[in-house]
Amino acid sequence: MGSSKRRLAVVAIFIILLASGSFFLFSLLRLPVHMRLLAGQEQLLQALPLFTVKDLTGSKGILVKTDEGFTLRPRELGRVDLEWRFMDLIPLRQMVVDVVPQIYVRPGGQAVGILLTTRGLIVSRTFPVMGVDGREYHPARDAGILPGDIIEEIAGQPVRSIQHVAALVDGLGQSRQEIVLTVRREGKRLPVRIRPAVVDSGRGRNSAPRYMLGMVLEEPTAGVGTLTFYHPASGKYGALGHLITTPTSSPAFVDDGRIVRAQISEIRRGMRGSPGEKRGTFRSEHDAIGTIEKNTKFGIFGHLTANVPPSRWDREVPVALAADVRLGPAEILTVVDGEQVESFAVEIIKVNAQSRPDDKGIVLKVTDERLLNRTGGIIQGMSGSPILQNGALVGAVTHVFVNDPQRGYGIFAEWMLHEAGLWSQGSKTAQAPCTVQDTALAS
């Protein structure tokens, strides 16, 4: 009987160790492969017995063994390569830790219009047209025109508007010759030859026919969004917090794009199952305040070319790392009327641990009665609205829950700063705050 009890005890201990090890391995696989820490910031790395962490960089004093595991205590900027091991022999996983300086930025909240290009019109889609002979023609498609192409010139003439294109095509079609379009696709200018289709004008038997290319054109605007932050020392900014896409849901190629000052003129309240939106007005590139140089899943980024409209929150604040975002009260900055930036109370109700940069890291809920009464919650056009917590920039609003407009997603500010290239500026961004003079997009 004693031998059986001993065997059962051994089996129980083995099962406990196996379960503990499996849990640790699962937790290990969820650890980020890349982590950022501020110089002087400590980070605990929990480890079970028989599991160790090896500093492959050979830095002294960075990795300290404690009762709870291992603690990172970086003192200098730079990169640290770590490796998790079993029994200090079998390598399991590697991790890169970048020790970065504290970055200060100015939070935005200003409404901005998005111009994808300052030249030409964007092809939304191609379609068939019915010729006067009763046959179906596909002029644009057969010529190789694709959705997302930018039509810059027709027969050497720069296009100015959709009406201008219609007039040019109709006039040139009288010659019954091919028309040469100058098309920009992924940064390259291409000549495209196209023969317009002759269609019935619909104005009676004796009226002259019309000429069509079989494509739907749109003005090169992606609507209204929100500026998230800007960095006075470098002039870099970030906005939107998500990707701008084409009508076919592919990433929009932004060439010579601009952000311009915008005014919010109307609010359509959000309701369950029907997202609301900000409706704004903005003029052309003459009101531009910045270039668009990158369109990524984390937002749009570029350099400021003019002063940002002032706001009460126009002061430098530190940027929190993703690991420092906490559940609890926060605020968002956004515009709901004209150009005035306002602060509204929200609650961060969930923080998603992300092993690599991704969107939707934060779940927030609007608690401010003023905003709920005005918009119903989060609406289109709020994309990029900065989220502040404990005086630091922690993220930006990106999406709304369609069935609950009071709640939405946010992206960590850390990922946006990385895309803006501010981490790569080294010790320049570690200086004390300085001063300078002076969600889906909404249409």
C-alpha positions as CSV (number, residue, x, y, z in Angstrom):
1,M,0.0,0.0,0.0
2,G,2.9,2.4,0.8
3,S,4.5,1.7,-2.5
4,S,1.2,2.5,-4.3
5,K,0.9,5.8,-2.4
6,R,4.4,6.7,-3.4
7,R,3.8,6.0,-7.0
8,L,0.6,8.0,-7.0
9,A,2.5,10.9,-5.3
10,V,5.2,10.7,-8.0
11,V,2.6,10.7,-10.7
12,A,0.7,13.7,-9.1
13,I,3.9,15.7,-8.8
14,F,4.8,14.9,-12.4
15,I,1.3,16.0,-13.6
16,I,1.6,19.3,-11.6
17,L,5.1,20.0,-13.0
18,L,3.9,19.2,-16.5
19,A,0.9,21.4,-16.1
20,S,3.0,24.2,-14.7
21,G,5.5,23.8,-17.5
22,S,2.8,23.8,-20.1
23,F,1.3,26.9,-18.7
24,F,4.7,28.6,-18.6
25,L,5.5,27.6,-22.2
26,F,2.1,28.9,-23.3
27,S,2.8,32.2,-21.5
28,L,6.3,32.2,-23.0
29,L,4.9,32.0,-26.5
30,R,2.6,35.0,-25.8
31,L,5.6,37.2,-24.7
32,P,6.4,39.8,-27.3
33,V,9.3,39.1,-29.6
34,H,10.1,42.8,-29.3
35,M,9.8,45.1,-26.3
36,R,10.6,48.8,-25.7
37,L,11.7,50.1,-22.3
38,L,12.6,53.6,-21.1
39,A,16.1,54.0,-19.7
40,G,15.7,53.5,-15.9
41,Q,12.4,51.6,-16.3
42,E,12.2,48.1,-14.7
43,Q,10.4,45.2,-16.3
44,L,9.8,41.8,-14.5
45,L,10.1,38.6,-16.6
46,Q,8.5,35.8,-14.6
47,A,10.2,32.4,-14.8
48,L,9.5,29.0,-13.3
49,P,12.3,26.8,-11.9
50,L,14.5,25.3,-14.6
51,F,13.8,28.2,-16.9
52,T,16.3,31.0,-17.3
53,V,16.9,34.1,-19.3
54,K,20.3,34.7,-21.0
55,D,21.5,38.2,-22.0
56,L,23.1,37.6,-25.4
57,T,24.4,41.2,-25.6
58,G,26.7,40.8,-22.6
59,S,25.6,44.0,-20.9
60,K,26.4,44.1,-17.2
61,G,23.7,44.9,-14.6
62,I,20.8,44.9,-17.0
63,L,19.4,41.4,-16.1
64,V,18.9,40.8,-12.4
65,K,17.7,37.5,-10.8
66,T,15.0,37.9,-8.3
67,D,12.6,35.6,-6.3
68,E,9.9,36.2,-8.9
69,G,12.1,35.6,-11.9
70,F,14.3,38.1,-13.8
71,T,14.1,41.8,-13.8
72,L,15.4,44.1,-16.6
73,R,17.0,47.3,-15.3
74,P,18.4,49.1,-18.3
75,R,20.4,52.2,-17.6
76,E,21.6,53.1,-21.1
77,L,19.9,53.5,-24.5
78,G,20.5,50.7,-27.0
79,R,19.5,47.2,-27.9
80,V,19.5,44.1,-25.6
81,D,19.1,40.6,-27.0
82,L,17.6,38.0,-24.6
83,E,17.1,34.3,-24.9
84,W,14.8,32.1,-22.8
85,R,16.4,28.7,-22.0
86,F,15.4,25.4,-20.3
87,M,17.9,24.3,-17.7
88,D,20.2,27.0,-19.1
89,L,21.0,24.7,-22.0
90,I,18.1,24.4,-24.4
91,P,17.1,27.7,-26.2
92,L,13.4,28.2,-26.4
93,R,12.8,31.8,-27.6
94,Q,14.6,35.0,-28.3
95,M,13.4,38.5,-27.4
96,V,14.8,42.0,-28.5
97,V,14.5,44.8,-26.0
98,D,15.1,48.3,-27.3
99,V,15.9,50.8,-24.5
100,V,14.6,54.1,-25.8
101,P,14.4,57.7,-24.6
102,Q,11.3,59.4,-23.3
103,I,9.6,61.1,-26.2
104,Y,7.5,64.3,-25.8
105,V,4.9,65.3,-28.4
106,R,2.0,67.7,-28.7
107,P,-1.4,66.0,-28.7
108,G,-3.6,66.9,-31.6
109,G,-7.4,66.6,-31.8
110,Q,-7.7,69.0,-34.7
111,A,-9.9,68.0,-37.6
112,V,-8.0,67.5,-40.9
113,G,-9.1,66.9,-44.4
114,I,-7.2,64.2,-46.3
115,L,-6.0,64.9,-49.9
116,L,-4.6,61.8,-51.4
117,T,-3.0,63.8,-54.2
118,T,-2.9,67.4,-55.4
119,R,-3.1,66.4,-59.1
120,G,-5.8,64.5,-61.0
121,L,-8.8,62.4,-60.2
122,I,-9.0,58.9,-58.8
123,V,-10.7,56.0,-60.7
124,S,-13.3,54.4,-58.4
125,R,-14.3,51.7,-60.8
126,T,-14.8,50.9,-64.4
127,F,-18.2,49.9,-66.0
128,P,-19.7,48.9,-69.4
129,V,-21.4,51.4,-71.6
130,M,-24.1,50.8,-74.2
131,G,-23.1,52.1,-77.7
132,V,-25.4,53.7,-80.2
133,D,-25.1,50.4,-82.2
134,G,-26.7,48.5,-79.3
135,R,-23.4,46.7,-78.3
136,E,-21.7,46.8,-74.9
137,Y,-18.3,48.4,-74.6
138,H,-15.6,48.5,-71.9
139,P,-13.3,51.4,-73.0
140,A,-11.5,51.9,-69.6
141,R,-11.2,48.3,-68.7
142,D,-10.0,47.2,-72.1
143,A,-7.4,50.0,-72.0
144,G,-6.0,48.6,-68.8
145,I,-7.4,51.3,-66.4
146,L,-7.6,50.0,-62.8
147,P,-9.5,51.2,-59.7
148,G,-7.1,53.4,-57.7
149,D,-5.4,54.9,-60.8
150,I,-5.1,58.6,-60.8
151,I,-6.0,60.4,-64.1
152,E,-3.7,63.4,-64.3
153,E,-4.0,64.5,-67.9
154,I,-6.2,63.9,-71.0
155,A,-4.5,64.7,-74.3
156,G,-1.8,66.7,-72.4
157,Q,-4.3,68.8,-70.5
158,P,-4.3,68.6,-66.7
159,V,-7.7,67.6,-65.4
160,R,-9.4,69.8,-62.9
161,S,-12.8,68.3,-62.1
162,I,-15.1,65.5,-63.1
163,Q,-17.1,67.9,-65.3
164,H,-13.9,69.0,-66.9
165,V,-13.1,65.4,-67.8
166,A,-16.5,64.8,-69.3
167,A,-16.2,67.9,-71.5
168,L,-12.7,67.0,-72.6
169,V,-13.7,63.4,-73.6
170,D,-16.8,64.6,-75.3
171,G,-14.9,67.2,-77.3
172,L,-12.0,64.9,-78.2
173,G,-14.3,62.0,-79.1
174,Q,-15.6,64.0,-82.1
175,S,-12.3,63.1,-83.9
176,R,-13.1,59.3,-83.5
177,Q,-9.4,58.8,-82.6
178,E,-7.8,57.3,-79.6
179,I,-7.2,59.6,-76.6
180,V,-4.0,59.5,-74.6
181,L,-4.5,59.6,-70.8
182,T,-1.6,60.2,-68.4
183,V,-2.2,57.8,-65.5
184,R,-0.3,57.7,-62.2
185,R,-0.2,54.2,-60.7
186,E,1.9,53.4,-57.6
187,G,4.1,56.5,-58.2
188,K,4.7,55.9,-61.9
189,R,3.2,58.0,-64.7
190,L,2.0,55.9,-67.6
191,P,0.5,56.8,-71.0
192,V,-2.7,54.9,-71.7
193,R,-4.4,55.0,-75.1
194,I,-8.2,54.7,-75.0
195,R,-10.9,54.9,-77.6
196,P,-14.2,56.5,-76.2
197,A,-17.5,54.7,-76.8
198,V,-20.2,56.5,-78.7
199,V,-23.4,56.5,-76.7
200,D,-26.9,57.9,-77.1
201,S,-27.1,61.3,-75.4
202,G,-30.7,60.6,-74.4
203,R,-31.9,64.0,-75.6
204,G,-33.8,62.9,-78.7
205,R,-33.2,61.4,-82.1
206,N,-31.7,64.5,-83.6
207,S,-29.3,65.3,-80.8
208,A,-25.5,64.7,-81.1
209,P,-24.1,61.5,-79.5
210,R,-22.0,61.5,-76.4
211,Y,-18.6,59.9,-75.8
212,M,-17.8,58.0,-72.7
213,L,-14.8,56.1,-71.2
214,G,-16.7,53.9,-68.9
215,M,-15.1,54.8,-65.6
216,V,-16.3,56.5,-62.4
217,L,-14.0,59.2,-61.1
218,E,-13.8,60.7,-57.6
219,E,-12.2,63.8,-56.2
220,P,-8.8,62.9,-54.6
221,T,-10.1,63.3,-51.0
222,A,-10.4,60.6,-48.4
223,G,-12.7,62.7,-46.1
224,V,-12.1,64.1,-42.7
225,G,-10.1,62.6,-39.9
226,T,-8.2,63.7,-36.8
227,L,-4.6,64.7,-36.1
228,T,-3.2,62.5,-33.3
229,F,0.1,64.2,-32.4
230,Y,3.0,66.2,-33.8
231,H,6.6,66.6,-32.7
232,P,7.8,70.2,-32.9
233,A,11.5,69.5,-33.0
234,S,11.3,67.3,-36.1
235,G,8.0,68.5,-37.6
236,K,6.7,64.9,-37.8
237,Y,3.1,64.1,-37.2
238,G,0.7,61.1,-37.0
239,A,-3.0,61.0,-37.8
240,L,-6.0,58.6,-38.3
241,G,-4.5,55.6,-36.6
242,H,-5.6,53.3,-39.4
243,L,-5.0,52.6,-43.1
244,I,-6.7,54.6,-45.9
245,T,-8.0,52.1,-48.5
246,T,-9.3,52.3,-52.1
247,P,-12.8,51.5,-53.2
248,T,-11.6,47.9,-53.6
249,S,-10.3,47.8,-50.0
250,S,-6.7,47.7,-51.0
251,P,-4.2,50.2,-49.5
252,A,-4.5,53.6,-51.2
253,F,-1.2,54.7,-52.8
254,V,-0.6,58.2,-51.5
255,D,1.6,60.3,-53.7
256,D,1.9,64.1,-53.2
257,G,-0.8,63.8,-50.5
258,R,-1.6,66.6,-48.1
259,I,-3.5,67.1,-44.8
260,V,-5.4,70.4,-44.7
261,R,-7.3,72.4,-42.1
262,A,-11.0,71.3,-41.8
263,Q,-14.1,72.6,-40.1
264,I,-16.8,70.3,-38.7
265,S,-20.1,71.6,-40.0
266,E,-22.5,68.8,-39.2
267,I,-22.8,65.8,-36.9
268,R,-24.8,62.7,-37.7
269,R,-25.4,60.8,-34.5
270,G,-24.4,57.2,-34.2
271,M,-27.0,54.6,-33.3
272,R,-26.9,50.9,-32.7
273,G,-26.2,49.3,-36.2
274,S,-25.6,52.6,-37.9
275,P,-22.3,54.4,-37.2
276,G,-22.6,58.2,-37.1
277,E,-20.1,60.6,-38.7
278,K,-18.6,64.1,-38.7
279,R,-19.2,66.1,-41.8
280,G,-16.6,68.7,-42.5
281,T,-15.6,71.2,-45.1
282,F,-12.1,72.0,-46.3
283,R,-10.6,73.6,-49.3
284,S,-7.7,72.7,-51.5
285,E,-4.0,72.3,-50.9
286,H,-3.8,76.0,-50.3
287,D,-4.9,75.2,-46.7
288,A,-2.4,72.4,-46.4
289,I,-0.6,72.0,-43.0
290,G,1.4,68.9,-43.8
291,T,2.5,66.3,-46.3
292,I,1.4,62.7,-46.4
293,E,4.4,60.4,-46.8
294,K,3.2,57.1,-45.4
295,N,-0.1,55.4,-45.4
296,T,0.0,52.4,-43.0
297,K,-2.2,50.2,-40.9
298,F,-1.2,52.5,-38.0
299,G,-2.2,55.7,-39.7
300,I,-0.8,58.4,-42.0
301,F,2.5,60.1,-41.3
302,G,4.5,63.0,-42.8
303,H,5.9,66.4,-42.0
304,L,4.1,69.6,-41.0
305,T,4.4,72.5,-43.5
306,A,2.4,75.1,-41.6
307,N,1.2,75.9,-38.1
308,V,-1.4,73.5,-36.6
309,P,-4.6,75.3,-35.4
310,P,-4.1,76.2,-31.7
311,S,-5.9,74.4,-28.9
312,R,-6.0,74.5,-25.1
313,W,-4.0,71.2,-25.0
314,D,-1.2,72.6,-27.2
315,R,1.6,71.5,-24.8
316,E,4.2,68.7,-24.8
317,V,3.2,65.5,-23.1
318,P,5.2,62.2,-22.7
319,V,4.3,59.2,-24.7
320,A,3.4,56.1,-22.8
321,L,4.6,52.7,-23.9
322,A,2.0,50.0,-24.6
323,A,2.9,48.1,-21.4
324,D,2.1,51.2,-19.3
325,V,-1.5,51.7,-20.5
326,R,-3.9,50.9,-17.6
327,L,-7.6,50.3,-17.2
328,G,-9.5,53.3,-15.9
329,P,-10.4,56.9,-16.7
330,A,-8.9,58.7,-19.7
331,E,-9.8,61.5,-22.1
332,I,-10.0,62.0,-25.8
333,L,-9.4,65.2,-27.7
334,T,-11.5,65.8,-30.8
335,V,-13.6,68.5,-32.7
336,V,-17.4,68.3,-32.9
337,D,-18.0,71.9,-34.0
338,G,-15.9,74.2,-36.2
339,E,-12.2,73.9,-35.4
340,Q,-12.4,73.9,-31.6
341,V,-10.7,71.0,-29.9
342,E,-12.5,69.7,-26.8
343,S,-11.8,67.1,-24.2
344,F,-14.2,64.3,-23.4
345,A,-14.1,61.7,-20.7
346,V,-13.8,58.0,-21.6
347,E,-13.0,54.8,-19.8
348,I,-10.3,52.3,-20.9
349,I,-12.1,49.0,-20.3
350,K,-9.7,46.6,-21.9
351,V,-6.0,46.5,-22.8
352,N,-5.0,43.8,-25.2
353,A,-1.6,42.3,-24.8
354,Q,0.0,42.3,-28.2
355,S,3.1,40.2,-29.0
356,R,3.8,42.5,-32.0
357,P,2.5,45.8,-33.3
358,D,-1.1,45.7,-34.3
359,D,-4.2,47.9,-34.2
360,K,-7.1,47.5,-31.7
361,G,-4.9,47.3,-28.7
362,I,-7.3,49.4,-26.5
363,V,-11.0,49.1,-25.9
364,L,-12.6,52.3,-24.6
365,K,-16.1,53.5,-23.7
366,V,-17.4,57.0,-23.9
367,T,-18.6,58.2,-20.5
368,D,-18.9,61.9,-21.2
369,E,-22.6,62.9,-21.3
370,R,-21.8,65.9,-23.5
371,L,-20.3,63.7,-26.2
372,L,-23.0,61.1,-25.9
373,N,-25.7,63.7,-26.3
374,R,-24.0,65.3,-29.3
375,T,-22.7,62.3,-31.2
376,G,-24.1,59.2,-29.5
377,G,-20.5,58.0,-28.9
378,I,-17.7,57.3,-31.3
379,I,-18.4,58.3,-34.9
380,Q,-16.6,58.3,-38.2
381,G,-14.2,61.2,-38.4
382,M,-12.9,60.7,-34.8
383,S,-10.3,58.3,-36.2
384,G,-7.0,59.6,-34.8
385,S,-8.4,61.4,-31.8
386,P,-5.7,61.2,-29.2
387,I,-6.3,59.3,-26.0
388,L,-4.7,60.8,-22.9
389,Q,-4.3,59.1,-19.5
390,N,-2.5,60.4,-16.5
391,G,-1.1,63.3,-18.5
392,A,0.5,61.0,-21.2
393,L,-0.5,60.1,-24.8
394,V,-1.4,56.4,-24.7
395,G,-3.2,55.9,-28.0
396,A,-5.7,57.1,-30.7
397,V,-9.3,56.2,-31.5
398,T,-9.6,54.0,-34.6
399,H,-12.8,52.1,-34.8
400,V,-16.4,52.1,-33.4
401,F,-18.4,49.1,-32.3
402,V,-21.2,49.1,-34.9
403,N,-23.7,47.6,-32.4
404,D,-22.6,49.8,-29.5
405,P,-21.4,53.3,-30.6
406,Q,-20.5,54.1,-27.0
407,R,-17.5,51.7,-27.3
408,G,-14.7,51.5,-29.7
409,Y,-11.1,50.5,-30.4
410,G,-7.9,52.4,-30.0
411,I,-4.3,51.9,-31.2
412,F,-1.3,52.2,-28.9
413,A,0.6,55.5,-29.3
414,E,3.9,53.5,-29.2
415,W,3.1,51.8,-32.6
416,M,2.3,55.2,-34.2
417,L,5.5,56.8,-32.9
418,H,7.5,53.9,-34.4
419,E,5.8,54.4,-37.8
420,A,6.5,58.1,-37.6
421,G,10.2,57.4,-37.2
422,L,10.6,59.2,-33.8
423,W,12.2,56.3,-32.0
424,S,15.0,56.3,-34.6
425,Q,16.0,59.8,-33.7
426,G,18.0,58.6,-30.7
427,S,18.9,60.9,-27.9
428,K,17.5,64.0,-29.8
429,T,14.0,62.9,-28.6
430,A,15.1,62.6,-25.0
431,Q,15.4,66.3,-24.5
432,A,13.0,68.1,-22.1
433,P,9.7,69.4,-23.5
434,C,10.3,72.2,-25.9
435,T,8.2,75.1,-27.2
436,V,7.7,76.4,-30.7
437,Q,6.0,79.5,-32.0
438,D,2.6,79.6,-32.4
439,T,-12.2,56.5,-37.1
440,A,-12.8,55.6,-40.4
441,L,-12.8,58.8,-42.3
442,A,-15.9,61.0,-42.6
443,S,-16.9,62.7,-45.8
